[in-house]
Amino acid sequence: MNALSTLWTLQHTHALVTGGTKGIGEAVVRQLLDLGAAVFIVARDADRLAEGLTEYRQQGYTVDGLAADVSEPGVAQTVLEAVTQRWGKLDILVNNAGTNIRKATAEYTPTEYDQVMNTNLRSAYEMCQAAYPLLKASGRGAIVNISSVSGLTHTSSGSLYGMSKGAMNQLTRNLAVEWAPDGIRVNAVAPWYIRTPLAGPVLDNPEKLGRILQRTPMNRVGEPHEIASAVAFLSMPASSYVTGQTLAVDGGILAWGF
């Protein structure tokens, strides 16, 4: 195996992906598997998870999983206990589970606040905490948080979503510095509109889609595999000197000013 082939591969690695049965999460799982990783998938929908695991195994991939809601307190520890029991090792953590409620700030209820913040932010924080011992033991641990352009600038996605993703970006920077001595790299990927079930209600509205395309220099929405490719890069030895970064995969929207 030549030097390049050892940099651009995930052979012999073990990854954990939350929200891994649809949208960006599903694309991430597929790409990590194709690059040689064994993947542990966490998702709330037990039936969809079981179907996915069966399909992947029939195709010869090494996969396992657990049906769980990572937004609930204590679930992260349960997930990592399952990973430890199954593999006893972990090299990559992808915090992808997320949700949104779009409404005016003055209209959010305390329950809605908890739902968005617990799913998008606390779940990632607790997964990082729970995964830390295994990632440190790996010697080449990598965390990739799925953030959003909404955490970098104002969008119409709502203040709670933007808050949760902005905090995730800062968590990424803090952990990158704190855990660098432990050989753990921490980065985030910040998508713009991607063709996923979460974005469906917006993209299916012709008026809203038109405004999105007008503001996007590449004049299209992104595809899940385009986010998965960025995640894969940040998980590979090829990105071994990259940490603490939030990579916008956004068709150019953040670069387009007034």
C-alpha positions, -999 to 999 in steps of 0.1 A, spaced: 0 0 0 15 34 -10 16 65 11 -14 81 -5 -36 50 -1 -29 50 36 -40 86 39 -73 84 20 -89 54 36 -108 44 67 -97 7 67 -95 -9 101 -113 20 118 -145 19 139 -171 47 137 -202 57 156 -229 78 138 -260 92 154 -291 98 134 -277 74 109 -308 61 91 -319 90 69 -307 121 52 -271 133 59 -266 106 86 -275 78 62 -251 92 35 -224 94 61 -228 58 72 -227 47 36 -196 66 27 -177 55 59 -186 19 51 -175 23 15 -141 36 27 -136 6 49 -148 16 84 -170 -6 106 -200 16 117 -222 16 147 -255 33 139 -278 50 164 -313 61 155 -347 64 170 -367 44 145 -360 7 154 -376 -7 123 -358 15 99 -325 8 118 -331 -30 116 -338 -28 79 -307 -8 73 -284 -31 93 -298 -62 74 -292 -45 40 -256 -34 49 -247 -69 62 -261 -85 31 -237 -63 12 -208 -75 32 -203 -44 55 -194 -46 92 -222 -28 110 -240 -28 143 -265 -4 159 -288 5 187 -323 21 186 -322 50 210 -330 87 214 -297 104 221 -316 136 232 -326 118 264 -303 121 295 -280 91 300 -286 75 266 -251 85 254 -235 64 281 -258 35 272 -247 38 235 -210 38 244 -214 8 266 -229 -10 237 -200 0 214 -175 -11 241 -193 -44 244 -194 -49 207 -160 -37 196 -141 -24 226 -127 4 205 -138 36 187 -119 59 163 -146 82 149 -177 98 163 -201 117 141 -227 137 160 -254 140 133 -287 137 152 -307 169 148 -341 185 146 -357 219 141 -389 238 149 -393 268 127 -413 297 142 -408 332 155 -387 335 187 -415 350 208 -437 319 200 -413 291 213 -425 272 243 -401 259 270 -409 223 258 -399 233 222 -367 249 235 -357 217 253 -366 196 223 -343 215 199 -314 222 223 -314 186 238 -314 170 204 -290 193 186 -266 203 214 -268 183 246 -268 150 227 -235 159 210 -220 171 242 -229 140 261 -218 117 232 -184 134 232 -181 130 270 -191 93 268 -169 85 238 -138 103 252 -121 73 268 -124 51 237 -113 80 214 -83 87 236 -73 50 236 -75 50 198 -46 73 195 -62 88 163 -96 98 175 -118 121 153 -150 138 161 -171 154 134 -201 175 145 -228 182 120 -235 219 125 -251 243 101 -246 276 82 -273 288 107 -247 286 134 -225 310 115 -249 336 103 -286 345 105 -309 323 85 -347 319 85 -344 285 103 -352 300 137 -332 313 167 -332 280 186 -317 261 157 -291 288 151 -283 289 189 -278 252 191 -255 251 160 -235 281 171 -229 265 205 -219 233 187 -193 253 167 -178 266 200 -179 231 216 -159 220 185 -132 246 191 -130 240 228 -127 203 226 -102 205 198 -79 224 220 -86 205 252 -83 171 237 -54 177 212 -29 163 237 -50 131 238 -47 126 200 -83 135 194 -92 159 165 -126 177 166 -141 194 136 -176 204 124 -193 205 90 -218 233 85 -242 226 56 -265 250 39 -298 236 25 -294 199 17 -320 177 1 -330 158 33 -363 149 50 -356 177 76 -353 203 49 -382 189 29 -410 213 41 -389 242 30 -375 228 -3 -410 216 -13 -423 252 -12 -415 268 -46 -414 303 -32 -389 294 -4 -369 273 -28 -366 302 -52 -353 325 -25 -327 299 -14 -314 294 -49 -313 331 -55 -290 335 -25 -268 305 -33 -240 312 -58 -240 277 -71 -278 280 -77 -287 246 -63 -293 228 -30 -267 203 -18 -270 166 -17 -264 144 14 -233 127 -2 -216 161 -5 -218 165 33 -207 129 38 -176 135 17 -166 163 40 -172 142 71 -152 114 56 -122 137 48 -122 150 84 -122 115 97 -92 103 76 -55 104 82 -54 128 52 -68 155 75 -45 147 104 -34 183 110 -69 198 108 -87 204 141 -110 230 156 -125 239 123 -160 244 111 -161 237 74 -191 253 56 -204 231 27 -228 257 14 -226 263 -23 -209 296 -16 -236 314 4 -213 325 33 -188 340 7 -215 361 -9 -219 393 10 -241 423 2 
